[in-house]
Amino acid sequence: MKLTLLAKKGGVGKSTVSLLLYEAFRQAGKTVVIQDWDAQGTSSKSLELIGGGGIRPAKPDITIYDTPPSLEHTATATAVRNADIALVVTSPAPADIWEAEEAVKFVQTRNPKAVVRVMFNKVRKGTILGRLVDSSAKQISVPPLPVSLSARECYQHAVAQGWKALDGPAREEVLHLTVALLSKS
């Protein structure tokens, strides 16, 4: 399976989500690699720290493409064309949601066979934006995943420490996200 994570703009947590999914798939016993095509190299640096940057399996079960924060970059277009699933990562901020819809359209025109999923990241429950996620999601032409990731400090630590940085509720949230991402509905 090829999974492409994309966003038109930076700062929505695409690389962190890439790493969290990488770790969740590994916990499920899958062989997984991240192709880090983002110029920042966050995923590559993270994999070196957590010990995932070693020998890469020739035929992994899952390849995750962490793309640059741009719909105009060649790497993003290539990753989208290769995707079985394209995951558009957004925050609940209005400007990010507008950009998410553009990313959805980008995938639909470049790879009509790809399953397009949208996920909300960095959601702060109990805030105005957190409460408006459901109504904001109506601005996007595909339904969002029923699971979002909360704004948790341990997710930021996972970039340097991997799965062991996550507390129980964070692990559960990431696993629920992974199941929702792979579901047929």
N, C-alpha and C positions, 0 to 999 in steps of 0.2 A: 504494500500500500504506500502511496505517495501522498503526503500531507503538506500542503503549502499554507504557511501563515503569512498574511499580508495586511497592510494598512497603507493608506495614502500618505499618512503623516507619522512622524515619530512620537514617542512618549506615551503610547497606549499600552506598552508592556508586551509587545510581540515576542521579543527575545526571551523574556521571563516565562511567558506562556509556552514557548518552544521547549525550554528546559524543563518546565514542570510536566509537560506531556511526555517528554523523553524519559523522565524519571518514572512516571506512572506506567508507561509501557514496559520499562525494565522491571518494575515491581511485578508486572503481570507475566514475566518470563519471556518477553518478546526481544528479539534483536532489533536494535534501533540505532540509527545514525542521524545526526543533524548536519545538513549542508548549510553552512553559515555564509550567506551571500550578502549580508549587511556589512557595510564598510566599517562600522564600529567593532565588529568581531566579538560582540558580547557572548554569543553562544559558544564560539570557539574557545574564548578565554575561560568561560565557565566550565566547559568540558575538561580542559586541562587541569583546573583546580579540583574537580570532583572525580578525576580519574577516568573519564569517559572519552578522552581524546587519543587513546592508544590505538591498537590494531582495529581496523574497521572490518566488519564482516563483508565478504564479497557480495552476498545477497541477503541484506537485512530484511526482516519482516516488514519494517516500517522505515521510511526515509522522511524526515521532517525538513522542509525547506524554510529557513528563516530569511526572509527577503528584505531588501532595502526599503526604507519608508518612502516609497515612490511608485506610482503606477506607470511612470515613463521609463524606468530603468529596465534594461534588457534582461537582467537577472530575474526581476519580478515576472515579466512576461514569460520567460522560459519556465520558471517554476510553476506558473499557472497552467501553461500548456501541458505540463507533465503531471498535474495533480489529479488524483482520484477524489480527494476532498480538499476544498479551499476554505480555510478558516479566516474570516475577516475579524480582526480583533479591534474592538473599540471601547472607549470609556463611555459613561453615561452623559458626558458633556455634549451640549447641542452641536457644537462645531465638529466634534469627533463623529457624531452620528451622521451628519451630512456627508462627511468624507467616507464613512462606511458604506453608504448607499452607492457612491461612485465606485468603490472597490467591488461591490457586488456586481454592478453593471460591467465592470472591467472583466471579471471572471466569466460572466455569462456570454460576453462577446468573444473572448479568447479561447474558452474551453466549455462549450455547451454541455459536454458529457460530465463535467466535474460536479460533484455535489457541493453546493455552496452553503456554508454555515456561518452564522454571525454570533459572536459571543461578546458579552459585556465583561470588561475587566476593571479592576480597581473600584468596585462598587462599594460605597459607604452606606450601609443600611441605616435608616433613620435620618438621612439627610434629604434635602429637597430633591437633588438629582437621583439619589437612591430610590426614593419613592416614585419618581417619574419614569423609571426604566421601562415599565410596561407600556405606558403611553408613548414614550419616545421611540420604542421599538416599532410602532406603527408607521414611522417615517421610512422604514427600510422595507424593500420589496420582498424579502424572504424572512420567514419567522426566525427570531433568534433562538439559540439554544435555551432550554428551560433552566439551565444552570449557569450562573455567573460566578466569577471569582471576586471575592471581597478584597478590599484594600487591607492587606495583612503585611506587617513588617517581616514575618517569617518568609514570605515569598521573595522578598528582596534578598534575604540571607541565603535562600536556596541557590541563588546564582553562584555563590561561593562555596556552599556546603552541600548542595544536593538535597536528596530526600530527607536526610537526618536533620535538616534545619526546620522541617515542618512539624508542627504540633498535630495532635490527633484530628481536631476539626479541620485543619488545613489539608491534611492528607485525604480526609473524607471528601472535602470539597473538590479537590483535584481529581480524585477517582470518579466522582459523580460527573464531573465535566467530561472526562475521558469516555465514559459510557454514553453520555448524551451525544458526544461528537460522533461516535461510531454507530449510533442507533439509526434505523432505517426511516424513522418518522421525521 
